[in-house]
Amino acid sequence: MEFVRALGAEVRVRRVWIKLTRAELARRSGLSPARIAVVEAGDPHLDLLQLASLAAGLGIALRILLRRAERRAGWRSKPGG
């Protein structure tokens, strides 16, 4: 659960950093503003297609979004991994 909350927080941080409202991100990603709010709250039922759509809507590579969430959750990545 820690990672899921970190992922939601990272989505929110990125959205706010690029100055998007949830409605604007919804238009970019094809998800509803309500769904984005649930994701940002740490919903464990996020599927890969939704996550990829969010990353695209945020203008960030999915792997980078996941890596940032790993760091936020306190996971340590091995060099090169």
N, C-alpha and C positions, 0 to 999 in steps of 0.2 A: 504493500500500500504506500510505503514511503516514496517509491519511485513514481507512482501514479500521481500523487500530490505534487511532487517536484515537476513532473511533466506539465500538469495543469498550471502551476505557477510560472513555468517557463513560457507557456503559450501567452499567459496574461502579460508578463513582463515584456515580451517581444511586441505584442499588440499595442501596449501603451507606449513603448519606446518609439514605434513607427507612427504613433498618433492615429490609430484606427479605433473607431468605436466597434462594439460587437456587431452592430448592424452592417458596418462597412466590411468587416471581416466575413460576415455571413454572406454578403454578396460575392466576395472574392472566392470563398471556399465552397459555396453551395450548401452550407449547413445553416441551421436557423440560429438566430441570436440566443434563444433559450438553450439550444444544444451547446453552444460555445460557453455559455455561463456554467453549465454543468461540467463540461470538460475542465474549465479553469478551476472549478471547485475540487477536482480530483476524481472524476468519475472513472471507476475501474472497468467500465464496459465500452471504452473507446476502441473501435476497431481500426485496423491498419489503413483502410481506405479513407476513413474520416481523418485520421492522423496525417496522412499524405495530403489530403485536401487542405487541412489547416496549415501545414507547412508551406504549401504552395501559396495559399492566401496571405501568409505572413512574409512571403518572399525569402524563404530560408530553406536550405536543403534539409530533408528529413533527417539525415544522419547527423547534421550539426545540431538540430533541435534535440534529438535523442542524447547526443553527447553532453549538451548543456544540462539536460535534465539529470543525467547520471552524476555530473559534478554537483548539482544542487542537492541531490539526494545523498551526497557523500560517498558515492561509489568511486573507486579508483580504477581508472583504465590503465592497462599495461601499455607501455610504449609500443606504437605500431598497431595497437589493437582497438 
